[in-house]
Amino acid sequence: MRIFSGIQPTGNIHIGNYSGAIKQWIDLQDKNECLFCVVDLHAITTPYDPETFQKMCMEKAIVYLAAGIDPEKAIIFLQSSVKEHSELCWLLNTVTPLGELYRMTQYKEKSQKHKENAGILNYPVLMAADILLYDTEVVPVGEDQKQHVELAKDIARRFNSYFGETFTVPKVQILKTGARVMSLSDPTKKMSKSDDEDSYISLFDSPEKIRKKISRAVTDTGKEIKYDKKNKPGISNLLSIYSIFSEKKIEEIEKEMKDKSYKDLKDDLASLLTEKLEPFRRKKEELSKREIYVQEILKKGAERARVMAEEKMEEVRKKVGLQNN
Ligand code: AQP
């Protein structure tokens, strides 16, 4: 199967990005044709620093590698190095009703949080272009991106009906566990890298930071360690994170924690995360010293993606009556 997914280069990759997206990518890369992209064009829709932006993009490529994406198996590249993403986005804009963009949850949230711009509104059209450009069959993402992939499917269907069969209609793939990790400071909101640092655990946090952040995580009234999202959102989130990283069922963890306190749960979780995230931190440190190697991976990845994208765009231009030169 052809797989496409991406992460924005701004902010620190957190355990939510890992469990919602990257963990799936690692499982998929062995048996599928995978394209994993650092979506830099998406990231510039919200405030960022142009001076450090290239460094951030490079860092995210390192994160992919450190987390276990194998460049021999998957294509890793920067979105902006394949110009066809932007070109296709423009064409898809012409078949996307504005009303559908205004109802996107992420648009509503981001346009409240930041100064509104057309890029925030058109974010999902660019995402549709990323996906459709490669005739992607499966898009592995976290729960929050489901709505955007559904829109990409609608855009593909609409385009196909106007101009004739052109795009593969993709499927979204969301894991049952870890698709929506919640914020440590407000467990009713999803963990997000653009929020306060205490609200998320980065994949590369030091053991001290992990312990500090987990010890400060918001919990609930009562004493019982029980998964109950409605009445115990804080404890439920900690149990979910525990389950993701221990690969144990929540019921099993509840049993183990039966006579323990919230503090015991936090201590155990901090130790578990420290142990599981340690290899990522070590690999990242190692790769940070090999910048040329990482640049070469991105260059090769872009070359491979470009061949696929150019071929598809030729077909698309022909379909919409534009010139191919
Ligand atoms: N809390 C989460 N739980 C599970 N999956 C998540 N993802 C994001 N947050 C969670 C998944 O991570 C992938 C990459 O996300 P992104 O960087 O493209 O943007 P995002 O979804 O907007 O992620 P953030 O962390 O909230 O970033 P900011 O704060 O920059 O907007 C996606 O597959 C997403 O589902």
Boltz pocket constraint, residues with backbone or C-beta under 6 A from the ligand:
constraints:
  - pocket:
      binder: B
      contacts: [[A, 6], [A, 7], [A, 8], [A, 10], [A, 11], [A, 12], [A, 15], [A, 16], [A, 17], [A, 18], [A, 19], [A, 20], [A, 21], [A, 140], [A, 141], [A, 142], [A, 143], [A, 144], [A, 145], [A, 178], [A, 179], [A, 180], [A, 181], [A, 182], [A, 190], [A, 191], [A, 192], [A, 193], [A, 194], [A, 195]]
      max_distance: 6.0
